[in-house]
Amino acid sequence: MKAMILAAGKGTRVRPLTYDLPKPMIPLLGKPVMAYLVEHLAKHGVTEIMVNVSYLHDKIEEYFGEGHQFGVQIGYSFEGYTNDDGEVVPQPIGSAGGMKKIQEFGGFFDETTIVLCGDALIDLDLKSALFEHRRKGALASVITREVPWDKVSSYGVVVTDKEGRITQFQEKPSKEQALSNFISTGIYIFEPEVIDLIPSGQSFDIGSELFPLMAERGLPFYAQKRPFNWLDIGSVADYWEVLQDVLKGEVAHMDVPGIQVEDGVWVGLNTSIDWNGTVIKGPVYIGSGCLIESGVTIIGPTWIGHGSHICEGAEITRSVLFEYTRVLHDVTLHEMIVFKDYSVDRQGEMKHSTEYSSEEWVNARDRRQHRRTEGDMIYAK
């Protein structure tokens, strides 16, 4: 069985996390979200996986290689070009356009293929979905979920008849214009003939162009309504909520790494905690090589990335600190994500270090410590 992972987008709604990382490489429990997808595909017998890449493509390619460590074979299709100065320039050509390019180049889509976005956690029974797809004689199937009406504008909306055949597909309509609150999860099953519908040599999108075309032509195009966990990282707020759910143990098959030193508190190797006056209420994960000074308060769900340093008197509540973050004395972080030069709250309001005074936030590269700090930020009161 074959699969394709869509991984060429910039992930603008998840900035600042995607300034230095492609969206599929955003970490959950210290591992890129796309790694969970590859593992899930391998578990269901998928052995050949194609990935279209563009923005920061090297981060994905270097981590996954050719897939040997996952027991699969991974290939890549880069979307972009090399300019006259020898610079590699990303230029995505749309999710469907990327599929067409792959087919014309090497003929990958020669059998039923699972296509999925590289930025969501799923536990979908792929074999069961494939069985329903074939039973209905579908040319294409879309796995759907019901969402609250005020969320429909963030997704592709699926309208079906009573047999589940898709009659209309609306790409991110307003709440007032939406004809349904069942949305596409970005998980599709395609027959090879679908690729023939995609024009050659131009940018073409699955949700806004290919699916409306299929619905308009009345092709055997079906929605599947299945019970499964689907955690979409569409925005910074989504990422914050997903990680909160993971730490609370509400996501099946995702266990917090490290050693449990107290109820709900896990730590990585070579981490030092001064328990004198320190209060840690789980669920909390503190990565390897961290230093937690005395008098610190950490309230979960909180994730502290490896190599971080939390100074005396600091208070951290329901926050996510990426690796090598230093929080100075008596600073309070409440429901924040800290990523290199940026902080962002759970609503997605972002600040760069330059928006703080020098007393509030100092770049760690200007204060070399005995540990690695280059490129990291120091929070100060």
Protein Blocks (a to p, Z undefined) as FASTA:
>chain_A
ZZdddfkbgolmlccklmmbcfklpceehiafklmmmmmmmmnopabdcdddfehklmmm
mmnmnolmnopacddddeddddfkopacdddebjklmmmmmmmmnomalcccddddfkbc
cfbdfklmmmmmmmnopabdcddddddfklmmmpccddddfkopafbdcehiafklpgbf
cdcehiacddfklmmmpcghiacdfklmmmmmmmmnopacddddddddddddfbfklmmm
mmmmmmnopaghiacedjdfbghiacdehiacdfehpacdddddddehiacdehiacddd
ddddehiacdehiacehiaddehiacdehiacehiadehjbccdfkopacdfklpcfklo
ccfklmccfbdfehiacddZZ
